[in-house]
Amino acid sequence: MAVVKGAFIRYDNDQPVVVVFQFNPESISRTPAHPPLESATPTLENPRITPSEPAESMRFDLQIDATDQLAAGSPLAAAHGILPILSALELLIFWGTYRILPVRITNLGIDETRFDTRLNPVRAKVSVSFDVLTPNRLGDNVFGKGVYDYTRGVKQVMAALNTLNALETGAPASLSLNI
């Protein structure tokens, strides 16, 4: 089975710029936030009090290395090292089939650790922190809203599948909580 690699995807004038991760991060840190209520008082227009979209922040470290491309004789890697990759990091993250998220990078740290003879970086560790953009923060970005809704739907399906998981481990089909 082929290894699925994560990627950053940026859209410039409807043209995608894709940065596929050379190595998937070893771990990803996620910080979900409880969504605030849109309104504390039900109204005729909004008879139910509903939470807004859930917010989330994420962080991971990437390793980027041009050694394989240099060994294969890549003219781009020979001329520029990993500068083209480092220059293209922004906007949308693809983290496998089930998580494609519109993001705003909040922190990007690049530690360049090896260089070629022209001082082009050929290896770097990239630390990335970002906020997932919810539909109300995306304005008219229909594509961003679509991928957000897709990933949110997948999360809901996966949470429902967890019920099957619980049943397989012997949990009762219905649970009641006495508070």
Buried (B, 14 or more C-beta within 10 A) or exposed (E): EEEEEBBBBBBEEEEEBEBEBBEBBEEBEEEEEEEEEEEEEEEEEEEEEEEEBEBBBBBBBBBBBBEEBBEEEEEEBBEBBBBEBBEBBBBBBBBEEEBBBBBEBEEEEBEBEBEBEEEBBBBBBBEBBBBBBBBEBBEEBEBBBBBBEBBBEBEEEEEEEEEEEEEEEEEEEEEEEEE
